[in-house]
Amino acid sequence: MNNQASNGKGISKHSTAALSLAALGVVFGDIGTSPLYAVRECFHGDYAVAVTKANIFGVLSLMFWSLILVVTLKYLTFVMRADNNGEGGVMALTSLVNRLKGSARPLYLVALGLFAAALLYGDGMVTPAISVLSALEGLELLTPAFQPYIIPATVLILAGLFLIQSKGTARVGGLFGPVVLVWFITLAALGIVQILHQPSILAALSPHWGVHFLFHNGSHGFLVLGAVFLVVTGAEALYADMGHFGAFPIRLVWYGLVLPALVLNYLGQGALLLTHQEHAHQIFFSMVPAWGRIPILVLATIATIIASQAVITGAFSLTYQAIQLGYLPRLKVVHTSAKQMGQIYVPVVNWILMIATIGLVIGFKTSSRLAAAYGVAVTSTMLVTTMLFYVVARNRWHWKMWQALSLSGVFFIADLAFFGANVVKILHGAWFPLAVGLIVYLMLITWKKGRKLIGTELKETAVPLEQFRKSEAAVSAVRVRGQALFLAGTPGIVPHSLIHNVEHNHVLHNQIVLLHFRTLNVPRVPNDEKIELKRLGGGFSQAMVHYGFVERPNFDNLLSLLRGQGLELDEEDISVFMGRQKIIVTKKPGMSRWRKHLFVKLSESAQDAALFFNIPADKIIEVGVPLEL
């Protein structure tokens, strides 16, 4: 055994500490900034209740048990077990369901899972806006003179945040954990001070206060659940980022620091409200002594920037997974770190998020108004997660129906209650993330469907490889020195670029390799399993190249793997042939005309295949292929 003691989970104590600190900075930023606005929205938002002892105790009780039921039990205890080779998130969960056979794979749930993933883009726009704006609104407590500068300052911070995305977070990532650690310690300390003044607030942890609140306030109390839900936003991130850190460090940080700090801070806010109801409009910063407000304001702003960074990075990762799974065209993806696979930058997504986020700040003007737009998208995703979890538990883990149904039923009731409390906000701003999710969803399914139709078109004119090799054009073609690599779609079918090359140039290279790229529903594929090579004779070979959905093809690596399979490839003599598809919109059935035009627009935005596969430009020969859609 090495000199690092094991923690019993197969990870050394040193590694666990490092992973836990990193997870603290990346995973818990969103849920960790909820104290800035969650309690305030219950007593000062659009559906606020009166600041009475019973209501304070009731709201705090609901918040505490929401953290226990939704975050602790649902996500950390059960949903995190549903990983796709270590990767989490609703996209990975959807992939697990999609791989089931027959009736065990409900297609409507696969579609819902895809829509839930699309909704996260809306969340990625609202979270940075509400987080940074809520922190800077603390300036009003210092002096009302700062009020006119809150919106401009928020816009500048958000613009700066998006402008530095191209640099990557690898260099500053090490700072995230320590800063968020200080933030959670501060949350706990602020709460403890107030609890010591009003220790009776600890009684709010009893569930009967929450039940009493809901019964006593009726429909109004139910609507307050929309604000209570703000304490669990970010729970989906715990699951989505599991692949980066592992489940154990995330659980360790939650139980050991984050949950106690959040509970103490929420109880502290309630304790202060018991004696100072007038502070409901800015309860968090009212807990801070006057001498400490500037440092806490700075810390809160940094914490919200970190929380925003996590959501933006999540949008990049989601986009990359969608590309790899065939739901989006090849977009430009920049890897900003040679060591960390998750450090990526997607320019087009970055600028769309930036414009939308800044537009939300200017349009909504206050974090209270933005809170109305926050919740529907996240609760929808949580509902879908519960439904997908039931299918996985029942059909992959083979739980008995009563076990899967009873547990999922409890989670579903909680999710449905939060969804119902938030859905009434649609006319107050919640329509925005739903609209974003719907637009993204239409893009995802249109691209997938369009590629399927194009594939059908290609099959209709397809020529089997064996038939081609025996054809007069191939037999009479002149053999020339060198190696030709043809990017091919379907195994056993000759790519159109090869057919056109023979028809027009009447030549074949001495060595021809047909490359078939296939993205698997696993994150990564080991190098020794990436290539399936089949020698066909007559100088022809067929290579099936497997990649995981978080991997990016690399041409140099591909050549190395092919040489490892025994192919003699000289980089100086290699030519890579690609088909350049020209899509023509027709009246063919299969998809509505407007979606066909959308597909063409998406095709035009696709990154050049050579760049996507990292193929040197001087090796490429493009052949035009007209296709009717």
RAWO-V423724 format. One record per run of one state. SS is the DSSP state (~ for helix, > for strand, _ for the rest). FROM is the first residue (numbers start at 1). TO is the last residue. Records with the same first field share a line. If there is no record, write none. Layout:
BEGIN
SS = FROM-TO ; FROM-TO
END
This chain:
BEGIN
_ = 1-5 ; 7-11 ; 28-28 ; 33-33 ; 37-37 ; 45-52 ; 82-83 ; 85-86 ; 88-89 ; 99-101 ; 105-106 ; 137-138 ; 143-143 ; 164-164 ; 168-172 ; 198-198 ; 206-206 ; 232-234 ; 241-241 ; 246-246 ; 276-276 ; 287-289 ; 325-333 ; 336-343 ; 346-346 ; 365-366 ; 374-375 ; 396-400 ; 424-425 ; 429-430 ; 461-463 ; 471-471 ; 477-477 ; 489-492 ; 494-495 ; 506-506 ; 521-526 ; 530-530 ; 538-539 ; 549-554 ; 565-570 ; 585-592 ; 606-608 ; 613-616 ; 629-629
> = 6-6 ; 12-12 ; 84-84 ; 87-87 ; 334-335 ; 344-345 ; 464-464 ; 478-488 ; 493-493 ; 507-520 ; 531-537 ; 540-548 ; 574-584 ; 620-628
~ = 13-27 ; 29-32 ; 34-36 ; 38-44 ; 53-81 ; 90-98 ; 102-104 ; 107-136 ; 139-142 ; 144-163 ; 165-167 ; 173-197 ; 199-205 ; 207-231 ; 235-240 ; 242-245 ; 247-275 ; 277-286 ; 290-324 ; 347-364 ; 367-373 ; 376-395 ; 401-423 ; 426-428 ; 431-460 ; 465-470 ; 472-476 ; 496-505 ; 527-529 ; 555-564 ; 571-573 ; 593-605 ; 609-612 ; 617-619
END
